[in-house]
């Protein structure tokens, strides 16, 4: 140990020295912070459409050292950034470099972002100003009537607050703004000046680290040269259908001749094709497709590749849809007229009494960035022979007119994206020729399947309830016939004597099919009362001295308990005997058990602290012997644990399976979840039955009732017996009071009367012979040996010696006795045993080119992903 200290001492000293050396540096670094005293940004719009940006950042640094700053912003709304420069408040212009030397900067570009890093000599606790300049190319919105600048001038995601901020937008001379709008996360900005071609925005209060200032300024077009940049075309992509018209003519043979017309405007771009997907879930086939755009008829081509000439279209089935694509030269911000015609075959449902047509009459624009359809007119024409019985639509703002007996006209107002116009027409069967299509046959099968499922779903809850009630009643009936404890009537409410000479462990087995720590300890005291051992308090522990051979015990249970306490037994054998208690002790001959497991030395003395560590093992072993003894005496019909375990296992398994199916199987087996509840109910009932299952015979039930009557007597012994004249009952009944669990109350009752201490409570050194293995033997020692009891002090002597502090009465030993009880029963008890048609519509969907993904559905998005900082 001394050598180890000598080796480690220098290392400890070095570590202490280093920690003291670097502690000020670590503390200083831990207090680094920055804030912006001012941040001014100038955005000057040039005649050629470029925007020159100058950011003036005045920053206060606290702590340090600092040597590096950065500025990062998005390039998603610009074509390019150039002419980047950085100048400090000393007029020093930084040079661009790939390194990190002071007074240099470098620019890194990633997809969608640009980052500027600049470096300066390390310094602490200072204030510094930098001007960051750069030119934005293609940063303006160009529209027919106006141009717009929109930019995040004061960036968010900073390490500190901005105390004062101003943004100045300068337009070319002669250009005045139409609109000037400030944006801020917390509304901390307003327009403070707008004179001529200059607009000034200023922060109204200090900007928190996550707040930004965005500006939007627009002016009349024509002053600045430029065209929409690709990012604007992407941002502005949306479609507006001003008018939609559809004519649906139903022929006598059941075909539908459909012609649809759209007057629409395409914002942004560029667009190269139109796409329409017609769901085929209620259509057998489509033919005779034609496309006409802006008065030009397009040509059908069957090329399956990706390249198609302008003014052509393809029409083919793709999966569950029939897709029509029309290709044209690239176009942006343009108006068009589109006409598509086709014949739909097998779209009518043929019923027994009525035939019907369910049709989606307007395109579904939910997949496009559109503003919907301003108005729609749908005309449906039937053959003259058709007597229309019913016609309904789904939109509340749709008006239905009947110009004549075989024509229906539907007129609507605005149809918002994601909403479609549908109609349902019905007429008598046979007025339109035709037969069910394959999709109808499949739907009829699905309907019949749903009907069967509906019947099953309606019946299953009833059957489940019936099964749950029947299963629970069956389990209850089984308990009544086989598992209910026989009724017993006693002539008196209490018994003043034990019904038989049995240890408390046997009482516990009879009354509740298990043995507690109190009952096991009470059995040890019963052995002491019978002269098998003495107990002595020794320096905070208790010594148990064996006075008899275990073979002299009156029962196998008591002999086993003596062997467990005093036999020098290998821990492995004790654990094996305890873990295999059922097979070893209930099925094997006990002599074989003693031979195989108890071959060690029989000790003369043991400490209570050594014994209680194995109480859990003792409980299992003694419980098994108590069960065996109860069966041999005719108290039990059989092993109560195996029967309870069987019912409990079956019940818990059913309940667990039911819970798992209820949690995870409802989607796999829909409609039968009530059966899962049935499993849980029946399983729970079996678990309750297992806990209440009785193994007692009528004889055993009678003995149990007598023990319970004796327990009532001991609890209120002062009511039935004159304790003053019956002090001898204390030692006689103490083991049972301990086993029943009211040991301290029982002791206190006799303590007040000056009751003598029990004979087995020893304060003298026990008699020990020179032979360390046996007790003194008589001259006539039969083979196998005979054990004599060591001399015991009499109860009278104990009372006489109480005043001198020798063996004394209960008053002198009660505290030690209670300590003995606590020591013996303090370990956690072994767990022992457990007691126990058609909602779908035909028709067509209209889609635009969806090659683009939109950043936002708003007209203007301010980039709050820009950032800046220092280290």
URFEN-V923669 format. One record per run of one state. SS is the DSSP state (~ for helix, > for strand, _ for the rest). FROM is the first residue (numbers start at 1). LEN is the number of residues. If there is no record, write none. Layout:
ss: <SS | SS>
from: <FROM | FROM>
len: <LEN | LEN>
This chain:
ss: <_ | ~ | _ | > | _ | > | _ | > | _ | > | _ | > | _ | > | _ | > | _ | > | _ | > | _ | > | _ | > | _ | > | _ | > | _ | > | _ | > | _ | > | _ | ~ | _ | > | _ | > | _ | > | _ | > | _ | > | _ | > | _ | > | _ | > | _ | > | _ | > | _ | > | _ | > | _ | > | _ | > | _ | > | _ | > | _ | > | _ | ~ | _ | ~ | _ | ~ | _ | > | _ | > | _ | ~ | _ | ~ | > | _ | ~ | _ | ~ | _ | ~ | _ | > | _ | > | ~ | _ | ~ | _ | > | _ | ~ | _ | ~ | _ | > | _ | ~ | _ | ~ | _ | ~ | _ | ~ | _ | ~ | _ | > | _ | > | _ | ~ | _ | ~ | _ | > | ~ | _ | > | _ | > | _ | > | _>
from: <1 | 2 | 31 | 33 | 46 | 51 | 75 | 80 | 89 | 93 | 94 | 95 | 97 | 104 | 111 | 113 | 138 | 140 | 143 | 146 | 155 | 162 | 163 | 165 | 171 | 179 | 185 | 189 | 196 | 198 | 204 | 207 | 208 | 213 | 221 | 230 | 236 | 238 | 251 | 256 | 268 | 271 | 280 | 285 | 294 | 296 | 298 | 299 | 301 | 312 | 319 | 321 | 332 | 334 | 346 | 349 | 351 | 354 | 361 | 370 | 382 | 388 | 394 | 399 | 405 | 407 | 413 | 415 | 416 | 422 | 429 | 438 | 484 | 504 | 513 | 517 | 530 | 533 | 539 | 541 | 547 | 550 | 553 | 556 | 567 | 568 | 571 | 580 | 581 | 588 | 590 | 598 | 602 | 603 | 605 | 608 | 613 | 615 | 633 | 636 | 637 | 640 | 665 | 673 | 693 | 696 | 697 | 698 | 716 | 717 | 721 | 723 | 726 | 728 | 741 | 743 | 752 | 756 | 757 | 761 | 762 | 795 | 801 | 802 | 805 | 809 | 810 | 826 | 842 | 844 | 845 | 849 | 867 | 871>
len: <1 | 29 | 2 | 13 | 5 | 24 | 5 | 9 | 4 | 1 | 1 | 2 | 7 | 7 | 2 | 25 | 2 | 3 | 3 | 9 | 7 | 1 | 2 | 6 | 8 | 6 | 4 | 7 | 2 | 6 | 3 | 1 | 5 | 8 | 9 | 6 | 2 | 13 | 5 | 12 | 3 | 9 | 5 | 9 | 2 | 2 | 1 | 2 | 11 | 7 | 2 | 11 | 2 | 12 | 3 | 2 | 3 | 7 | 9 | 12 | 6 | 6 | 5 | 6 | 2 | 6 | 2 | 1 | 6 | 7 | 9 | 46 | 20 | 9 | 4 | 13 | 3 | 6 | 2 | 6 | 3 | 3 | 3 | 11 | 1 | 3 | 9 | 1 | 7 | 2 | 8 | 4 | 1 | 2 | 3 | 5 | 2 | 18 | 3 | 1 | 3 | 25 | 8 | 20 | 3 | 1 | 1 | 18 | 1 | 4 | 2 | 3 | 2 | 13 | 2 | 9 | 4 | 1 | 4 | 1 | 33 | 6 | 1 | 3 | 4 | 1 | 16 | 16 | 2 | 1 | 4 | 18 | 4 | 1>
